Amino acid sequence: MSSKQSASKTARKSARGSTAAPAPEPAGPRPARLTAAAVLTGLQGLALAASGIYLLVMGLLGKPDSPQQAETGGLTVLALAALPLLAARGLWLLRRWSRGPAMITQIMALPVAWTLFTAGGAPMTAAAVVLTLVAVVTLALVVNPTATEALGIGPRES
């Protein structure tokens, strides 16, 4: 690419960027619905982190069939805990990027709840019901217009 083509391309990019309307900034206090969504998402992240630590410790100190598999599972669950924890922090601080990870966390919780439900037994069924309720309520809180507005996410312009 010649320098003239490169300069022309740069000029077009800057011209396009200057005409676009800036994204709305979140303003005002955090709505109670968004606070609740942040707390619920954070609790999910903490539960995942606790599960990961438990798996890791049992893999190291317990007598698993495969210590390597238990340790790998623990590290994987710990890594997965990062998504809801970061999303919760973002929701708490009114960061617009946090809505996507929070929604992904809730959507991914639903198949986990189904797996717990089909595992059988009263404790697993109770855990499945609680996880489903938390996921559905949190999804409703995150997509609520009040929360969307507080995060600075407006309707798409045509």
Sequence and secondary structure as in RCSB ss.txt:
>XXXX:A:sequence
MSSKQSASKTARKSARGSTAAPAPEPAGPRPARLTAAAVLTGLQGLALAASGIYLLVMGLLGKPDSPQQAETGGL
TVLALAALPLLAARGLWLLRRWSRGPAMITQIMALPVAWTLFTAGGAPMTAAAVVLTLVAVVTLALVVNPTATEA
LGIGPRES
>XXXX:A:secstr
  HHHHHHHHHHHHHHHHHS       SS  HHHHHHHHHHHHHHHHHHHHHHHHHHHHHHS  S HHHHHHHHH
HHHHHHHHHHHHHHHHHTT GGGHHHHHHHHHHHHHHHHHHHHH SHHHHHHHHHHHHHHHHHHHHHHSHHHHHH
TT      
